[in-house]
Amino acid sequence: MGLNKLIKQCANNDRKAQKEIYQLFAGKLFSICLKYSKNKQEAQDNFQDGFVTIFEKIGQFNFKGSFEGWIKRVMVNTILLKYRKKNVLNIVTEEIPDEVIVDVDDEEISLDFLLNLIQELPERYRLVFNLYVLDGYSHKEIAKMLRIAEGTSKSNLARARAILKQKVELYQKEQQSI
């Protein structure tokens, strides 16, 4: 069955079609949830909420552009909405430090380890870091999405990078002493 037909059936609350859409995209969408969540449990909650939203709004998909891109946007927006409601994003705009460069020896540090470090970041820093570094949004776009000042986005990114740099350097020192 074609994807367009599945989407139309989902819009009519067809449970079989919803199950197929779920199976097609669950892996990619859960990885997005892991990226934006502080732990696996929160990722599972965000994943569940995101799929509920996708199925509620699937009738709004206009078949222009990529469906995968659309559901990813819905998932990210669902997660960001939860954080906006928790009001974790609003901080006072501060001086923005120079850009922090994190020197990572790929041989020593696994992707899972780096993902764990990112998940440990405070929510406001993690969200901005993921949107800017991993998803390629500009500070202007992030500010609009998170309803924060552009300077706050830049400050949060700088702080996230500084925290990650400190943790990576500490880990590398620990590894050298073993």
C-alpha positions as MATLAB code, in Angstrom:
seq = 'MGLNKLIKQCANNDRKAQKEIYQLFAGKLFSICLKYSKNKQEAQDNFQDGFVTIFEKIGQFNFKGSFEGWIKRVMVNTILLKYRKKNVLNIVTEEIPDEVIVDVDDEEISLDFLLNLIQELPERYRLVFNLYVLDGYSHKEIAKMLRIAEGTSKSNLARARAILKQKVELYQKEQQSI';
ca = [
       0.000    0.000    0.000;
       1.306    3.456   -0.870;
       2.278    6.014    1.741;
      -0.266    8.560    0.480;
      -3.074    6.046    0.887;
      -1.853    5.190    4.397;
      -1.827    8.878    5.329;
      -5.397    9.344    4.062;
      -6.534    6.264    5.982;
      -4.825    7.564    9.136;
      -6.720   10.823    8.737;
      -9.886    8.676    8.914;
      -8.655    7.027   12.146;
      -7.889    3.677   10.501;
      -5.994    1.778   13.225;
      -4.225   -0.563   10.797;
      -2.914    2.375    8.775;
      -1.796    4.121   11.987;
       0.069    0.979   13.006;
       1.833    0.866    9.623;
       2.830    4.547    9.821;
       4.050    3.935   13.365;
       6.159    0.959   12.267;
       7.601    2.867    9.312;
       8.771    5.875   11.297;
       9.114    4.799   14.944;
      12.890    4.275   14.831;
      13.702    7.646   13.289;
      11.269    9.506   15.517;
      12.469    7.816   18.697;
      16.043    8.825   17.894;
      14.807   12.436   17.659;
      13.147   12.047   21.050;
      16.361   10.678   22.570;
      18.246   13.664   21.216;
      15.888   16.178   22.816;
      15.257   14.366   26.110;
      17.326   14.080   29.262;
      16.895   10.310   29.543;
      15.246    7.297   27.946;
      12.076    7.538   30.062;
      11.519   11.163   29.077;
      12.240   10.221   25.448;
       9.557    7.520   25.621;
       7.059   10.021   27.054;
       7.916   12.549   24.336;
       7.688    9.820   21.687;
       4.209    8.820   22.864;
       2.994   12.423   23.013;
       4.492   13.125   19.592;
       2.738   10.206   17.934;
      -0.573   11.211   19.488;
      -0.079   14.691   18.000;
       0.953   13.269   14.619;
      -2.210   11.189   14.399;
      -4.357   14.114   15.594;
      -2.880   16.443   12.938;
      -2.234   14.009   10.080;
      -5.275   15.377    8.226;
      -3.405   18.700    7.995;
      -0.618   17.167    5.897;
      -1.122   18.650    2.424;
       0.979   16.154    0.394;
       3.419   18.913   -0.569;
       6.947   18.109    0.471;
       8.184   15.132    2.420;
       5.849   13.359    4.840;
       8.891   12.227    6.819;
      10.002   15.847    7.163;
       6.499   16.812    8.258;
       6.251   14.168   10.992;
       9.751   15.010   12.240;
       8.714   18.682   12.528;
       5.537   17.689   14.384;
       7.577   15.531   16.774;
      10.150   18.275   17.492;
       7.426   20.911   17.883;
       5.514   18.660   20.306;
       8.637   18.268   22.434;
       9.445   21.992   22.318;
       5.881   22.860   23.306;
       6.229   20.725   26.446;
       9.409   22.574   27.395;
       7.852   25.970   26.702;
       4.949   25.046   29.002;
       7.433   24.065   31.729;
       9.039   27.506   31.213;
      12.584   26.101   31.244;
      13.716   28.216   28.337;
      13.514   31.738   29.694;
      16.718   33.020   31.205;
      18.234   36.438   31.348;
      20.350   37.227   28.306;
      23.981   37.269   29.382;
      27.325   38.135   27.905;
      28.054   35.653   25.169;
      31.429   33.976   25.555;
      33.616   33.310   22.543;
      32.733   30.137   20.700;
      33.988   27.076   22.518;
      35.704   24.414   20.440;
      35.469   20.887   21.773;
      38.390   18.753   20.642;
      37.237   15.152   20.607;
      39.444   12.184   19.847;
      37.020    9.979   17.906;
      38.917    6.867   18.865;
      38.417    7.460   22.591;
      34.830    8.666   22.753;
      31.803    6.791   21.479;
      28.699    8.351   19.969;
      26.640    6.876   22.824;
      28.892    8.615   25.345;
      28.483   11.956   23.555;
      24.698   11.473   23.372;
      24.666   10.818   27.126;
      26.652   14.014   27.724;
      24.165   15.977   25.611;
      21.226   14.400   27.465;
      22.772   15.509   30.784;
      22.746   19.170   29.745;
      20.117   21.382   31.390;
      16.997   21.425   29.206;
      17.395   24.949   27.813;
      20.999   24.277   26.814;
      20.227   20.820   25.377;
      17.393   22.137   23.213;
      19.412   25.004   21.752;
      22.478   22.774   21.240;
      20.452   20.146   19.374;
      18.570   22.651   17.242;
      21.707   24.593   16.294;
      24.466   21.975   16.098;
      22.628   18.780   15.204;
      19.658   20.100   13.207;
      21.225   23.197   11.623;
      18.728   25.861   12.674;
      19.925   29.473   12.941;
      19.753   31.407   16.218;
      16.987   33.506   14.696;
      14.940   30.378   13.904;
      15.640   28.894   17.355;
      14.601   32.125   19.064;
      11.301   32.046   17.183;
      10.703   28.337   17.861;
      11.480   28.566   21.575;
      10.083   32.067   22.029;
      13.328   33.399   23.473;
      15.653   36.234   22.479;
      18.249   35.513   19.807;
      20.962   36.502   22.311;
      19.580   33.966   24.775;
      19.890   31.280   22.105;
      23.527   32.229   21.498;
      24.268   32.338   25.223;
      22.621   28.943   25.816;
      24.630   27.418   22.970;
      27.878   28.829   24.322;
      27.105   27.498   27.797;
      26.168   24.068   26.408;
      29.441   23.885   24.497;
      31.425   24.971   27.555;
      29.784   22.284   29.701;
      30.378   19.621   27.041;
      33.991   20.716   26.605;
      34.593   20.486   30.339;
      33.043   17.010   30.542;
      34.937   15.712   27.479;
      38.256   17.048   28.810;
      37.581   15.473   32.220;
      36.745   12.152   30.576;
      39.877   12.282   28.411;
      42.049   13.026   31.480;
      40.477   10.082   33.293;
      41.148    7.824   30.313;
      44.798    8.901   30.146;
      45.343    8.085   33.824;
      44.068    4.531   33.412;
];
